[in-house]
Structure formats: structure tokens, C-alpha cells
Amino acid sequence: MKTPKKIMNEEIKKYPIFVLNPFGKLIQTHSIQSTADYDHSQFHLHHFVEYQEYEKDKSWYIERGIEQKLILMKIKTHEQLHFIAVENLSDEDFKTKYHIPRWDLIFNRKHRKEV
């Protein structure tokens, strides 16, 4: 589900923003100050922890040192991340194609790296 622009603009002010580069690296950016600062026909801004889940129980994440962040990525990557592409990649194929594990881009308790 897409987060409304009004809410996303509030999220942009609260959390650090990273860009996923073609080499699978997350690079922090300060150039995005609102939803007007990126091309919505090419990119999506993605919550590391699903918005509704994080809002429902922020203290659980904070107690465990799991920080919310926003990640700017190409739409096709975002679709693959959420398994909503026409042909979905396996976790292994996702890592090969995008040079980063899927679970480094989206929080999942089952795939969480213990700290």
C-alpha cells in the first residue's frame, strides 16, 4: 500500500534517507526534503520497517536498536523487494541482480540479523 504524500512528507522530516545505488550500497542523502524532490515515475521511497508496523509498536523496534529509515530505489527494484513484480526473483536471484540481500532493505523478523 502506498503511503499518502502528506504522511510521506512527515516521514521524510523524521527519518534518514538513503539511496540504493547500482552497486547495492545504501548512500545517505540530504537532498530529499519532500516528495517533490524525486521523480515518482522512476523511483519509490520505501520504509525499511513497514509504516503501519512501525507505527503500531515503535517501542519494540527502539528497544532492539532497529532504526526506521527511508530508501529511495527504482520502481522495479521496489516491486521485486515486495514480491509484486510480474516475475518475482528468489532471495538468491535478488541478491545477484541488485548486489544486496532483500532483507537488508526490508525488515523481517524471520530474516533479521542478530546484533
Secondary structure as GFF3:
##gff-version 3
##sequence-region A 1 115
A	DSSP	alpha_helix	5	14	.	.	.	ID=ss1
A	DSSP	beta_strand	17	20	.	.	.	ID=ss2
A	DSSP	beta_strand	26	29	.	.	.	ID=ss3
A	DSSP	three_ten_helix	35	37	.	.	.	ID=ss4
A	DSSP	beta_strand	43	47	.	.	.	ID=ss5
A	DSSP	alpha_helix	51	56	.	.	.	ID=ss6
A	DSSP	alpha_helix	58	63	.	.	.	ID=ss7
A	DSSP	beta_strand	70	74	.	.	.	ID=ss8
A	DSSP	alpha_helix	75	81	.	.	.	ID=ss9
A	DSSP	alpha_helix	91	98	.	.	.	ID=ss10
A	DSSP	three_ten_helix	102	104	.	.	.	ID=ss11
A	DSSP	three_ten_helix	109	111	.	.	.	ID=ss12
###
